Amino acid sequence: MALFLKEQYSHHERQVLEELEKNVRLKVSLANASESAEKLRVLEGQIEVDPNVDQLREIIRTASRREMTLEDALNDLSPITRVMFLAIRSLNQALRIVAK
């Protein structure tokens, strides 16, 4: 199963890279998203060492207006549960492709 999933991951990774080469807007958007994620990581590090961390987290949580994303939900799972979910989801997607 692990070998199958590794091969499937490699296949999907190649497809994504091929699409990125074709789509400049997507490439730029991903670069911008990556830059924002890095800035957020640095800011979260600064918040963690702030003496008012609990108050800051509550303000951020209250001010946030977006709905929880799948990524947010996955980050709340334990590592083993997250891996199991992603593996089952990948297998399900592969089976859908094969069924077509």
C-alpha positions in Angstrom: 0.0 0.0 0.0 2.8 2.4 0.9 4.5 1.8 -2.5 1.3 2.4 -4.3 0.7 5.6 -2.4 4.2 6.8 -3.0 3.9 6.2 -6.7 0.5 7.9 -6.8 2.0 10.9 -5.0 4.9 11.1 -7.5 2.4 10.9 -10.4 0.3 13.7 -8.9 3.4 15.8 -8.1 4.5 15.5 -11.8 1.1 16.6 -13.0 1.0 19.6 -10.7 4.5 20.7 -11.8 3.6 20.3 -15.5 0.4 22.4 -14.9 2.5 25.0 -13.1 4.8 25.4 -16.0 1.8 26.0 -18.3 0.0 28.5 -16.0 1.9 31.6 -15.0 -1.0 33.1 -13.0 -1.1 29.9 -10.9 2.6 30.0 -10.4 2.5 33.6 -9.2 -0.4 32.9 -6.9 1.4 30.0 -5.3 4.5 32.1 -4.8 2.4 34.8 -3.2 0.6 32.2 -1.0 4.0 30.8 0.0 5.3 34.2 0.9 2.2 35.0 3.0 2.5 31.6 4.8 6.1 32.4 5.7 5.1 35.8 7.0 2.3 34.2 9.0 4.7 31.6 10.4 7.1 34.4 11.6 4.3 36.4 13.1 2.9 33.4 14.9 6.4 32.8 16.4 6.4 36.4 17.6 2.9 36.0 19.1 4.0 32.8 21.0 6.7 34.6 22.9 4.5 37.6 23.7 3.4 37.7 27.4 -0.2 38.4 26.2 -0.4 35.4 23.9 -3.8 34.2 25.2 -5.3 37.6 24.7 -3.8 38.0 21.2 -5.1 34.5 20.2 -8.6 35.4 21.4 -8.5 38.7 19.5 -7.4 36.9 16.3 -10.0 34.1 16.7 -12.8 36.7 17.3 -11.7 38.9 14.4 -11.4 36.0 11.9 -14.4 36.0 9.7 -13.6 33.1 7.4 -15.0 29.7 7.7 -12.9 26.8 8.8 -11.1 25.2 5.8 -10.2 21.5 5.3 -6.6 22.5 6.0 -7.7 24.0 9.3 -9.6 20.9 10.3 -6.7 18.6 9.3 -4.3 20.7 11.4 -6.5 20.1 14.4 -6.2 16.3 13.9 -3.5 14.2 15.5 -0.6 13.3 13.0 -1.6 9.7 12.6 -5.3 10.6 12.0 -4.3 13.2 9.5 -2.1 10.7 7.6 -4.9 8.1 7.6 -7.4 10.7 6.3 -5.1 11.9 3.5 -4.2 8.3 2.5 -7.9 7.2 2.3 -8.8 10.4 0.5 -6.0 9.8 -2.1 -7.1 6.2 -2.5 -10.7 7.3 -3.0 -9.6 9.8 -5.7 -7.5 7.2 -7.4 -10.4 4.8 -7.4 -12.7 7.5 -8.9 -10.2 8.0 -11.7 -9.9 4.3 -12.4 -13.7 3.9 -12.4 -14.1 6.5 -15.1 
